[in-house]
């Protein structure tokens, strides 16, 4: 996982796992993050999007109840209650 400032940005694997938790398609994540489906597909294949795009993807998943972890035990994804 990599980050910028106070926001922790996610890996492509975390993005795929988060979508699986939410049972979201790439199309749905693209709509929720206000990015193109092509951007989601490209990111999940390993391409690095613009930081602002990554923030939009991250924020959409967090609003839906996803929490990203990165500590000594590894990188992960957990499901929390969605934000109001």
Secondary structure, 3 states (H helix, E strand, C coil): CEEECCEEECCHHHHHHHHHHHCCCHHHHHHHHCCCHHHHHHHHCCCCCCHHHHHHHHHHHHHCCEEEEEECCEEEEEECCCCC
